[in-house]
């Protein structure tokens, strides 16, 4: 079965303090406790080493099978949240949630049954289904975007005062603005106005606000008026209910506005809501069909470069450590994923234990394990990827690498 590209739903980061965030709501809930994520990861790692034989059911999806499925995720009330169907997404008569997610690329999603999928619970609900079967599954909040967490609802003042003249350490300046200070330099001390460097000492930098009294700035979540009062700049916000809001890397939406404060909810907009997942299994491949395949690794660094040049293929070089759990996951799970298997013939695959062969650890300036190095047939490094990558992330990088080769080659 030829592997199609999975729908990619990016999780976009929020902008800094008091900047409006125009990015879409991420489909996944990033607010789950770290311990839960660690537990999930640990469970995934433990399954790599388990190899308990069981009898397959050839016509029914079982855990570990490779599935291609269409889906629609809706609120219980019927509004569409996300879909694999471009026609449905573009249907003007289709009721959509206010935070409807456009994945940009449409088509059936591909995933390993029982593991992870972009749509909540999709990889779990297909177990027991067969090709061509359709099903609608109700999802409680615990299986969707989680319950509402009151600690993620915050209040902020409508008015904020900042001194016109600010002094900070030279180290903080360099770190914050990624440059060394010099007199006359203008930097964005706040999202609403710039400040000019007026003095540079041995250890400190002095900045003065460059702001027009009475000016109104569009902040994205509502206009902000700037007023000079004595030695301070007074910022008066006029937040709009429903507008996106970001602070210190967190994204939320404004849910209420009072005379002195406004409230921002950083919970996922789907938190606490009942959902309905509509699933149609397009096709599936039994785990045994791809688990039985073996990748012809080259385990000699120089021989890998020679093979890449001779076959005129880019090279995937994996620098790993035998004791590293993330290295094991990369080698045994990610690279064995059917989506990556589909690219086996497009690359020369080389793995080197750089924990044992220290020269390569130094040569590639490796900071941890594992590292993936993508190399052109001519021996030029295209990209270095630090740390573990799941199949979706690695597939994106492999596709980019092939695009570069097709463009330059």
Secondary structure, DSSP 4 states (H G I P E B T S, - for coil): -PPPPPP----PPP-STTB---SPPPSS-TTS-HHHHHHHHHHHHHHHH--------TTS--TT-EEEEEEEEEETTS-EEEES-HHHHT-TTS-B-TT----SS-S-EEEETTS--SSTTHHHHTTT--TT-EEEEEE-GGGTT----GGGEEEEESEEEEESEEEEEHHHHHHHHSS---TT-EE-SSSS-EEEEEEE-SSEEEEEEE--TT-EEE-SSSEEEEEEETTEEEEEE---TT-EEEETTEEEEEEEE-SSEEEEE-S-TTTT--EEEEEEEEEEE-HHHHHT-----B--HHHHHHHHHHHT-EEEEEEE-TT-HHHHHIIIIITTSHHHHTTGGGEEEEEEETTTSHHHHHHTT--SS-EEEEE-TTS-EEEEEES---HHHHHHHHHHHHHHHHHH-
